């Protein structure tokens, strides 16, 4: 009985994840994707409709053989939400997003010191933010999880920020403990570039995308700029080894070294794009002068040493705005609940 209920629970979560990733699809679409019997999917969908988790909408067009329009499914707007936090300087940015991708509320909180007590401040501010969201939010499930995006080297398993020049963190900083105690939900900690590429892949509906961030650091940082990269292949975030030591830029005033560095960086990202087969390289951040030159360098190396051939990969810019990393962290946290099959569902689902 335990095994049977566990398998049933896992299938419920997989159906819900399928609709979270690709809403407005039919029962047949989901059954084909998950390789489940259509009657099994239909049973699970009917239960989730009855419990107010997903809703049905009619497709305006007729079926492929001219039959009745198919019934499309999506997660009910307002069913549940997650919080994403971007740790940056001199502010932290918070955003609440529901499972349909709708922004519920945003907030910016000044942070002047990323010392040992910053996590207590983070726990306090996220708790206040949660209370503010739920004062007007009428979701059935409430807060599911919280994701934190931070610049630098992150240990996702231990949920520590190991090192961050931008934030002045030189020793491992445990992030999850106080947050989990205060919010009583799972916490995910992720590098900011990885959070950003997750959000941008979803926004652009791209399965394969490489994102490169170039951002100015605060005045008290050792390096003037920071460079990070995130890669999504087949809708999955690629979690490679840290490359911070490989991306260390020279002093911006040293034009000769900076020119050589940008050219080498452009060649490296062009090579990465060719090897991974991505469709698009997205450049983001506020270091515009460096980004302009990096853009040209990537295109030069993608077009076979400037031989005049068109680049097979689109190079574009990240839309302006401060929500990308915070929203990406919220999205990554929900994604972890699905991938680990720990998404919270009512136990009554599995008693029948």
NORKA-V355278 format. One line per field, one symbol per residue. phi: phi as a letter, one per 40 degrees, with the letter a starting at -180 (. if undefined). A space follows every 50 residues. Layout:
# NORKA-V355278
phi = ???
This chain:
# NORKA-V355278
phi = .ccccccccdcdcccccdcccbcgbcdcdcccccfbcccccdcccdcccc cgcbbbbcccccccbgccdcccbaccdgcaabbbbbcabbbbbbabbccc gcccababbcbbaccdcccccccccccccdcccccbcbcccgccabbbbb chcbccccgbccaacccgcbbdbcbcdccccccfbcbbbacccccccccc ccccfbcbabbbbbbcccccccbcbbbbabbbbfgbccccccbdccbccc ccccccccccccccccccccccccccgccabbbahbcccccdccdccccc cccffgcgccccbcbbbcccibccccccccccccdcccccfbdcbcccdb cc
